[in-house]
């Protein structure tokens, strides 16, 4: 799993995140190898009604990841309960 929320540059632009201005250049390791990326801090990440504030994320050039990945920078701040086919998230702090 991803250690941080991860998105591609197009997704970042659609969200209004100017990652080259507000981000810090980093190298991340993906299934495809090492990739240059920008580390940014998201004001908030909302899944359904659950909003987590001040979440670290990385923005990568290219098409990958094709879908924004919820990494541990988000998931580490929520409690996850899986009851059969229903998964619920609850803010821990």
KOLGU-4560 file (N, C-alpha, C; in nm, 3 decimals, padded with zeros to 5 digits):
<recs>
<n_xx: 00.080 n_yy: -00.119 n_zz: 00.000 ca_xx: 00.000 ca_yy: 00.000 ca_zz: 00.000 c_xx: 00.085 c_yy: 00.125 c_zz: 00.000 mol: A seq: 1 type: UNK>
<n_xx: 00.022 n_yy: 00.231 n_zz: -00.037 ca_xx: 00.089 ca_yy: 00.361 ca_zz: -00.045 c_xx: 00.106 c_yy: 00.422 c_zz: 00.095 mol: A seq: 2 type: UNK>
<n_xx: 00.221 n_yy: 00.483 n_zz: 00.117 ca_xx: 00.242 ca_yy: 00.549 ca_zz: 00.246 c_xx: 00.172 c_yy: 00.685 c_zz: 00.251 mol: A seq: 3 type: UNK>
<n_xx: 00.151 n_yy: 00.746 n_zz: 00.134 ca_xx: 00.082 ca_yy: 00.875 ca_zz: 00.128 c_xx: -00.026 c_yy: 00.871 c_zz: 00.021 mol: A seq: 4 type: UNK>
<n_xx: -00.121 n_yy: 00.961 n_zz: 00.032 ca_xx: -00.218 ca_yy: 00.980 ca_zz: -00.076 c_xx: -00.136 c_yy: 01.010 c_zz: -00.202 mol: A seq: 5 type: UNK>
<n_xx: -00.172 n_yy: 00.948 n_zz: -00.314 ca_xx: -00.096 ca_yy: 00.965 ca_zz: -00.437 c_xx: -00.190 c_yy: 00.995 c_zz: -00.553 mol: A seq: 6 type: UNK>
<n_xx: -00.151 n_yy: 01.090 n_zz: -00.637 ca_xx: -00.231 ca_yy: 01.127 ca_zz: -00.753 c_xx: -00.139 c_yy: 01.167 c_zz: -00.867 mol: A seq: 7 type: UNK>
<n_xx: -00.195 n_yy: 01.168 n_zz: -00.988 ca_xx: -00.115 ca_yy: 01.214 ca_zz: -01.101 c_xx: -00.133 c_yy: 01.365 c_zz: -01.119 mol: A seq: 8 type: UNK>
<n_xx: -00.052 n_yy: 01.423 n_zz: -01.208 ca_xx: -00.051 ca_yy: 01.569 ca_zz: -01.226 c_xx: -00.185 c_yy: 01.622 c_zz: -01.275 mol: A seq: 9 type: UNK>
<n_xx: -00.253 n_yy: 01.549 n_zz: -01.366 ca_xx: -00.383 ca_yy: 01.595 ca_zz: -01.416 c_xx: -00.486 c_yy: 01.602 c_zz: -01.304 mol: A seq: 10 type: UNK>
<n_xx: -00.487 n_yy: 01.501 n_zz: -01.217 ca_xx: -00.581 ca_yy: 01.502 ca_zz: -01.104 c_xx: -00.551 c_yy: 01.621 c_zz: -01.013 mol: A seq: 11 type: UNK>
<n_xx: -00.423 n_yy: 01.648 n_zz: -00.991 ca_xx: -00.383 ca_yy: 01.760 ca_zz: -00.908 c_xx: -00.430 c_yy: 01.893 c_zz: -00.967 mol: A seq: 12 type: UNK>
<n_xx: -00.413 n_yy: 01.909 n_zz: -01.098 ca_xx: -00.456 ca_yy: 02.032 ca_zz: -01.164 c_xx: -00.608 c_yy: 02.050 c_zz: -01.153 mol: A seq: 13 type: UNK>
<n_xx: -00.684 n_yy: 01.942 n_zz: -01.171 ca_xx: -00.830 ca_yy: 01.950 ca_zz: -01.160 c_xx: -00.874 c_yy: 01.993 c_zz: -01.020 mol: A seq: 14 type: UNK>
<n_xx: -00.795 n_yy: 01.957 n_zz: -00.920 ca_xx: -00.825 ca_yy: 01.994 ca_zz: -00.781 c_xx: -00.772 c_yy: 02.133 c_zz: -00.746 mol: A seq: 15 type: UNK>
<n_xx: -00.702 n_yy: 02.197 n_zz: -00.841 ca_xx: -00.649 ca_yy: 02.330 ca_zz: -00.817 c_xx: -00.522 c_yy: 02.333 c_zz: -00.735 mol: A seq: 16 type: UNK>
<n_xx: -00.448 n_yy: 02.223 n_zz: -00.735 ca_xx: -00.323 ca_yy: 02.215 ca_zz: -00.658 c_xx: -00.207 c_yy: 02.245 c_zz: -00.753 mol: A seq: 17 type: UNK>
<n_xx: -00.138 n_yy: 02.357 n_zz: -00.731 ca_xx: -00.022 ca_yy: 02.394 ca_zz: -00.812 c_xx: 00.101 c_yy: 02.332 c_zz: -00.747 mol: A seq: 18 type: UNK>
<n_xx: 00.118 n_yy: 02.202 n_zz: -00.770 ca_xx: 00.219 ca_yy: 02.123 ca_zz: -00.698 c_xx: 00.361 c_yy: 02.173 c_zz: -00.721 mol: A seq: 19 type: UNK>
<n_xx: 00.389 n_yy: 02.233 n_zz: -00.835 ca_xx: 00.526 ca_yy: 02.283 ca_zz: -00.862 c_xx: 00.558 c_yy: 02.404 c_zz: -00.777 mol: A seq: 20 type: UNK>
<n_xx: 00.455 n_yy: 02.478 n_zz: -00.735 ca_xx: 00.476 ca_yy: 02.597 ca_zz: -00.653 c_xx: 00.474 c_yy: 02.560 c_zz: -00.505 mol: A seq: 21 type: UNK>
<n_xx: 00.374 n_yy: 02.482 n_zz: -00.463 ca_xx: 00.359 ca_yy: 02.452 ca_zz: -00.320 c_xx: 00.428 c_yy: 02.324 c_zz: -00.278 mol: A seq: 22 type: UNK>
<n_xx: 00.472 n_yy: 02.243 n_zz: -00.375 ca_xx: 00.530 ca_yy: 02.112 ca_zz: -00.342 c_xx: 00.680 c_yy: 02.113 c_zz: -00.327 mol: A seq: 23 type: UNK>
<n_xx: 00.728 n_yy: 02.005 n_zz: -00.272 ca_xx: 00.871 ca_yy: 01.981 ca_zz: -00.253 c_xx: 00.907 c_yy: 01.858 c_zz: -00.336 mol: A seq: 24 type: UNK>
<n_xx: 01.011 n_yy: 01.867 n_zz: -00.418 ca_xx: 01.051 ca_yy: 01.756 ca_zz: -00.504 c_xx: 01.102 c_yy: 01.639 c_zz: -00.420 mol: A seq: 25 type: UNK>
<n_xx: 01.050 n_yy: 01.521 n_zz: -00.449 ca_xx: 01.091 ca_yy: 01.398 ca_zz: -00.380 c_xx: 01.101 c_yy: 01.285 c_zz: -00.483 mol: A seq: 26 type: UNK>
<n_xx: 01.163 n_yy: 01.177 n_zz: -00.445 ca_xx: 01.165 ca_yy: 01.056 ca_zz: -00.526 c_xx: 01.084 c_yy: 00.951 c_zz: -00.455 mol: A seq: 27 type: UNK>
<n_xx: 00.991 n_yy: 00.888 n_zz: -00.526 ca_xx: 00.909 ca_yy: 00.784 ca_zz: -00.466 c_xx: 00.936 c_yy: 00.652 c_zz: -00.539 mol: A seq: 28 type: UNK>
<n_xx: 00.916 n_yy: 00.543 n_zz: -00.467 ca_xx: 00.934 ca_yy: 00.411 ca_zz: -00.525 c_xx: 00.795 c_yy: 00.352 c_zz: -00.550 mol: A seq: 29 type: UNK>
<n_xx: 00.770 n_yy: 00.318 n_zz: -00.677 ca_xx: 00.642 ca_yy: 00.258 ca_zz: -00.716 c_xx: 00.668 c_yy: 00.118 c_zz: -00.769 mol: A seq: 30 type: UNK>
<n_xx: 00.562 n_yy: 00.048 n_zz: -00.807 ca_xx: 00.578 ca_yy: -00.084 ca_zz: -00.866 c_xx: 00.659 c_yy: -00.077 c_zz: -00.995 mol: A seq: 31 type: UNK>
<n_xx: 00.659 n_yy: 00.039 n_zz: -01.060 ca_xx: 00.733 ca_yy: 00.057 ca_zz: -01.185 c_xx: 00.874 c_yy: 00.108 c_zz: -01.163 mol: A seq: 32 type: UNK>
<n_xx: 00.912 n_yy: 00.133 n_zz: -01.040 ca_xx: 01.046 ca_yy: 00.183 ca_zz: -01.011 c_xx: 01.043 c_yy: 00.320 c_zz: -00.946 mol: A seq: 33 type: UNK>
<n_xx: 01.158 n_yy: 00.387 n_zz: -00.947 ca_xx: 01.170 ca_yy: 00.520 ca_zz: -00.887 c_xx: 01.114 c_yy: 00.627 c_zz: -00.981 mol: A seq: 34 type: UNK>
<n_xx: 01.038 n_yy: 00.720 n_zz: -00.921 ca_xx: 00.972 ca_yy: 00.825 ca_zz: -00.999 c_xx: 00.990 c_yy: 00.958 c_zz: -00.925 mol: A seq: 35 type: UNK>
<n_xx: 01.015 n_yy: 01.066 n_zz: -01.000 ca_xx: 01.018 ca_yy: 01.198 ca_zz: -00.939 c_xx: 00.874 c_yy: 01.241 c_zz: -00.910 mol: A seq: 36 type: UNK>
<n_xx: 00.853 n_yy: 01.302 n_zz: -00.795 ca_xx: 00.720 ca_yy: 01.345 ca_zz: -00.755 c_xx: 00.733 c_yy: 01.473 c_zz: -00.673 mol: A seq: 37 type: UNK>
<n_xx: 00.619 n_yy: 01.529 n_zz: -00.636 ca_xx: 00.615 ca_yy: 01.648 ca_zz: -00.551 c_xx: 00.532 c_yy: 01.616 c_zz: -00.429 mol: A seq: 38 type: UNK>
<n_xx: 00.588 n_yy: 01.639 n_zz: -00.313 ca_xx: 00.515 ca_yy: 01.620 ca_zz: -00.188 c_xx: 00.439 c_yy: 01.748 c_zz: -00.158 mol: A seq: 39 type: UNK>
<n_xx: 00.310 n_yy: 01.734 n_zz: -00.130 ca_xx: 00.225 ca_yy: 01.848 ca_zz: -00.099 c_xx: 00.146 c_yy: 01.817 c_zz: 00.028 mol: A seq: 40 type: UNK>
<n_xx: 00.091 n_yy: 01.920 n_zz: 00.088 ca_xx: 00.002 ca_yy: 01.902 ca_zz: 00.203 c_xx: -00.137 c_yy: 01.944 c_zz: 00.159 mol: A seq: 41 type: UNK>
<n_xx: -00.231 n_yy: 01.851 n_zz: 00.165 ca_xx: -00.369 ca_yy: 01.880 ca_zz: 00.129 c_xx: -00.442 c_yy: 01.936 c_zz: 00.249 mol: A seq: 42 type: UNK>
<n_xx: -00.516 n_yy: 02.044 n_zz: 00.230 ca_xx: -00.592 ca_yy: 02.102 ca_zz: 00.341 c_xx: -00.691 c_yy: 02.003 c_zz: 00.399 mol: A seq: 43 type: UNK>
<n_xx: -00.756 n_yy: 01.926 n_zz: 00.310 ca_xx: -00.849 ca_yy: 01.824 ca_zz: 00.357 c_xx: -00.870 c_yy: 01.720 c_zz: 00.248 mol: A seq: 44 type: UNK>
<n_xx: -00.905 n_yy: 01.601 n_zz: 00.292 ca_xx: -00.941 ca_yy: 01.490 ca_zz: 00.204 c_xx: -01.072 c_yy: 01.437 c_zz: 00.257 mol: A seq: 45 type: UNK>
<n_xx: -01.173 n_yy: 01.432 n_zz: 00.169 ca_xx: -01.306 ca_yy: 01.391 ca_zz: 00.212 c_xx: -01.347 c_yy: 01.265 c_zz: 00.138 mol: A seq: 46 type: UNK>
<n_xx: -01.387 n_yy: 01.163 n_zz: 00.213 ca_xx: -01.443 ca_yy: 01.039 ca_zz: 00.158 c_xx: -01.581 c_yy: 01.025 c_zz: 00.220 mol: A seq: 47 type: UNK>
<n_xx: -01.683 n_yy: 01.037 n_zz: 00.137 ca_xx: -01.819 ca_yy: 01.039 ca_zz: 00.190 c_xx: -01.834 c_yy: 01.160 c_zz: 00.280 mol: A seq: 48 type: UNK>
<n_xx: -01.880 n_yy: 01.138 n_zz: 00.401 ca_xx: -01.895 ca_yy: 01.248 ca_zz: 00.498 c_xx: -01.773 c_yy: 01.265 c_zz: 00.587 mol: A seq: 49 type: UNK>
<n_xx: -01.674 n_yy: 01.177 n_zz: 00.573 ca_xx: -01.557 ca_yy: 01.179 ca_zz: 00.661 c_xx: -01.447 c_yy: 01.266 c_zz: 00.602 mol: A seq: 50 type: UNK>
<n_xx: -01.414 n_yy: 01.373 n_zz: 00.673 ca_xx: -01.312 ca_yy: 01.466 ca_zz: 00.626 c_xx: -01.191 c_yy: 01.463 c_zz: 00.719 mol: A seq: 51 type: UNK>
<n_xx: -01.073 n_yy: 01.444 n_zz: 00.660 ca_xx: -00.947 ca_yy: 01.446 ca_zz: 00.735 c_xx: -00.869 c_yy: 01.567 c_zz: 00.687 mol: A seq: 52 type: UNK>
<n_xx: -00.819 n_yy: 01.645 n_zz: 00.782 ca_xx: -00.746 ca_yy: 01.768 ca_zz: 00.749 c_xx: -00.595 c_yy: 01.747 c_zz: 00.754 mol: A seq: 53 type: UNK>
<n_xx: -00.524 n_yy: 01.830 n_zz: 00.678 ca_xx: -00.378 ca_yy: 01.832 ca_zz: 00.676 c_xx: -00.320 c_yy: 01.694 c_zz: 00.645 mol: A seq: 54 type: UNK>
<n_xx: -00.340 n_yy: 01.650 n_zz: 00.522 ca_xx: -00.299 ca_yy: 01.518 ca_zz: 00.477 c_xx: -00.184 c_yy: 01.532 c_zz: 00.378 mol: A seq: 55 type: UNK>
<n_xx: -00.073 n_yy: 01.464 n_zz: 00.402 ca_xx: 00.039 ca_yy: 01.464 ca_zz: 00.308 c_xx: 00.003 c_yy: 01.380 c_zz: 00.186 mol: A seq: 56 type: UNK>
<n_xx: 00.051 n_yy: 01.426 n_zz: 00.069 ca_xx: 00.024 ca_yy: 01.355 ca_zz: -00.056 c_xx: 00.143 c_yy: 01.373 c_zz: -00.150 mol: A seq: 57 type: UNK>
<n_xx: 00.149 n_yy: 01.289 n_zz: -00.252 ca_xx: 00.249 ca_yy: 01.306 ca_zz: -00.357 c_xx: 00.176 c_yy: 01.317 c_zz: -00.491 mol: A seq: 58 type: UNK>
<n_xx: 00.232 n_yy: 01.400 n_zz: -00.577 ca_xx: 00.180 ca_yy: 01.421 ca_zz: -00.712 c_xx: 00.287 c_yy: 01.372 c_zz: -00.808 mol: A seq: 59 type: UNK>
<n_xx: 00.249 n_yy: 01.283 n_zz: -00.903 ca_xx: 00.343 ca_yy: 01.227 ca_zz: -00.998 c_xx: 00.306 c_yy: 01.268 c_zz: -01.140 mol: A seq: 60 type: UNK>
<n_xx: 00.407 n_yy: 01.289 n_zz: -01.224 ca_xx: 00.382 ca_yy: 01.314 ca_zz: -01.366 c_xx: 00.332 c_yy: 01.188 c_zz: -01.433 mol: A seq: 61 type: UNK>
<n_xx: 00.267 n_yy: 01.205 n_zz: -01.547 ca_xx: 00.220 ca_yy: 01.090 ca_zz: -01.622 c_xx: 00.079 c_yy: 01.050 c_zz: -01.584 mol: A seq: 62 type: UNK>
<n_xx: 00.040 n_yy: 00.934 n_zz: -01.633 ca_xx: -00.096 ca_yy: 00.886 ca_zz: -01.614 c_xx: -00.116 c_yy: 00.806 c_zz: -01.486 mol: A seq: 63 type: UNK>
<n_xx: -00.008 n_yy: 00.772 n_zz: -01.420 ca_xx: -00.018 ca_yy: 00.688 ca_zz: -01.301 c_xx: 00.002 c_yy: 00.770 c_zz: -01.175 mol: A seq: 64 type: UNK>
<n_xx: -00.068 n_yy: 00.739 n_zz: -01.071 ca_xx: -00.174 ca_yy: 00.640 ca_zz: -01.066 c_xx: -00.299 c_yy: 00.692 c_zz: -01.140 mol: A seq: 65 type: UNK>
<n_xx: -00.369 n_yy: 00.603 n_zz: -01.207 ca_xx: -00.485 ca_yy: 00.644 ca_zz: -01.285 c_xx: -00.601 c_yy: 00.690 c_zz: -01.196 mol: A seq: 66 type: UNK>
<n_xx: -00.604 n_yy: 00.641 n_zz: -01.074 ca_xx: -00.703 ca_yy: 00.681 ca_zz: -00.974 c_xx: -00.627 c_yy: 00.727 c_zz: -00.851 mol: A seq: 67 type: UNK>
<n_xx: -00.673 n_yy: 00.832 n_zz: -00.788 ca_xx: -00.607 ca_yy: 00.878 ca_zz: -00.666 c_xx: -00.609 c_yy: 00.767 c_zz: -00.562 mol: A seq: 68 type: UNK>
<n_xx: -00.493 n_yy: 00.742 n_zz: -00.502 ca_xx: -00.480 ca_yy: 00.636 ca_zz: -00.402 c_xx: -00.487 c_yy: 00.694 c_zz: -00.262 mol: A seq: 69 type: UNK>
<n_xx: -00.568 n_yy: 00.635 n_zz: -00.178 ca_xx: -00.571 ca_yy: 00.673 ca_zz: -00.037 c_xx: -00.456 c_yy: 00.601 c_zz: 00.032 mol: A seq: 70 type: UNK>
<n_xx: -00.358 n_yy: 00.674 n_zz: 00.075 ca_xx: -00.244 ca_yy: 00.613 ca_zz: 00.143 c_xx: -00.258 c_yy: 00.624 c_zz: 00.293 mol: A seq: 71 type: UNK>
<n_xx: -00.154 n_yy: 00.580 n_zz: 00.362 ca_xx: -00.157 ca_yy: 00.579 ca_zz: 00.508 c_xx: -00.158 c_yy: 00.719 c_zz: 00.568 mol: A seq: 72 type: UNK>
<n_xx: -00.118 n_yy: 00.821 n_zz: 00.491 ca_xx: -00.128 ca_yy: 00.958 ca_zz: 00.545 c_xx: -00.274 c_yy: 00.995 c_zz: 00.570 mol: A seq: 73 type: UNK>
<n_xx: -00.367 n_yy: 00.931 n_zz: 00.501 ca_xx: -00.511 ca_yy: 00.946 ca_zz: 00.526 c_xx: -00.562 c_yy: 00.832 c_zz: 00.614 mol: A seq: 74 type: UNK>
<n_xx: -00.535 n_yy: 00.709 n_zz: 00.571 ca_xx: -00.592 ca_yy: 00.591 ca_zz: 00.639 c_xx: -00.542 c_yy: 00.575 c_zz: 00.782 mol: A seq: 75 type: UNK>
<n_xx: -00.424 n_yy: 00.627 n_zz: 00.811 ca_xx: -00.371 ca_yy: 00.619 ca_zz: 00.947 c_xx: -00.446 c_yy: 00.706 c_zz: 01.046 mol: A seq: 76 type: UNK>
<n_xx: -00.531 n_yy: 00.796 n_zz: 00.995 ca_xx: -00.607 ca_yy: 00.887 ca_zz: 01.081 c_xx: -00.752 c_yy: 00.844 c_zz: 01.098 mol: A seq: 77 type: UNK>
<n_xx: -00.785 n_yy: 00.727 n_zz: 01.041 ca_xx: -00.922 ca_yy: 00.677 ca_zz: 01.052 c_xx: -00.921 c_yy: 00.533 c_zz: 01.103 mol: A seq: 78 type: UNK>
<n_xx: -01.033 n_yy: 00.495 n_zz: 01.161 ca_xx: -01.053 ca_yy: 00.355 ca_zz: 01.201 c_xx: -01.134 c_yy: 00.289 c_zz: 01.090 mol: A seq: 79 type: UNK>
<n_xx: -01.088 n_yy: 00.173 n_zz: 01.047 ca_xx: -01.155 ca_yy: 00.101 ca_zz: 00.938 c_xx: -01.219 c_yy: -00.024 c_zz: 00.995 mol: A seq: 80 type: UNK>
<n_xx: -01.350 n_yy: -00.038 n_zz: 00.973 ca_xx: -01.421 ca_yy: -00.159 ca_zz: 01.015 c_xx: -01.480 c_yy: -00.224 c_zz: 00.892 mol: A seq: 81 type: UNK>
<n_xx: -01.455 n_yy: -00.353 n_zz: 00.878 ca_xx: -01.506 ca_yy: -00.428 ca_zz: 00.764 c_xx: -01.603 c_yy: -00.534 c_zz: 00.817 mol: A seq: 82 type: UNK>
<n_xx: -01.730 n_yy: -00.519 n_zz: 00.782 ca_xx: -01.832 ca_yy: -00.612 ca_zz: 00.827 c_xx: -01.897 c_yy: -00.674 c_zz: 00.703 mol: A seq: 83 type: UNK>
<n_xx: -01.840 n_yy: -00.783 n_zz: 00.655 ca_xx: -01.892 ca_yy: -00.846 ca_zz: 00.534 c_xx: -01.866 c_yy: -00.759 c_zz: 00.414 mol: A seq: 84 type: UNK>
<n_xx: -01.971 n_yy: -00.710 n_zz: 00.351 ca_xx: -01.957 ca_yy: -00.628 ca_zz: 00.231 c_xx: -01.958 c_yy: -00.479 c_zz: 00.261 mol: A seq: 85 type: UNK>
<n_xx: -01.969 n_yy: -00.440 n_zz: 00.388 ca_xx: -01.976 ca_yy: -00.301 ca_zz: 00.425 c_xx: -01.848 c_yy: -00.259 c_zz: 00.499 mol: A seq: 86 type: UNK>
<n_xx: -01.779 n_yy: -00.160 n_zz: 00.446 ca_xx: -01.661 ca_yy: -00.106 ca_zz: 00.512 c_xx: -01.695 c_yy: 00.033 c_zz: 00.562 mol: A seq: 87 type: UNK>
<n_xx: -01.668 n_yy: 00.060 n_zz: 00.689 ca_xx: -01.697 ca_yy: 00.191 ca_zz: 00.744 c_xx: -01.566 c_yy: 00.255 c_zz: 00.795 mol: A seq: 88 type: UNK>
<n_xx: -01.560 n_yy: 00.386 n_zz: 00.780 ca_xx: -01.445 ca_yy: 00.464 ca_zz: 00.827 c_xx: -01.494 c_yy: 00.558 c_zz: 00.934 mol: A seq: 89 type: UNK>
<n_xx: -01.410 n_yy: 00.577 n_zz: 01.037 ca_xx: -01.442 ca_yy: 00.669 ca_zz: 01.146 c_xx: -01.315 c_yy: 00.743 c_zz: 01.185 mol: A seq: 90 type: UNK>
<n_xx: -01.324 n_yy: 00.874 n_zz: 01.201 ca_xx: -01.210 ca_yy: 00.955 ca_zz: 01.239 c_xx: -01.162 c_yy: 00.916 c_zz: 01.377 mol: A seq: 91 type: UNK>
<n_xx: -01.032 n_yy: 00.893 n_zz: 01.394 ca_xx: -00.982 ca_yy: 00.855 ca_zz: 01.526 c_xx: -00.945 c_yy: 00.978 c_zz: 01.608 mol: A seq: 92 type: UNK>
<n_xx: -00.900 n_yy: 01.083 n_zz: 01.545 ca_xx: -00.865 ca_yy: 01.205 ca_zz: 01.619 c_xx: -00.877 c_yy: 01.326 c_zz: 01.530 mol: A seq: 93 type: UNK>
</recs>
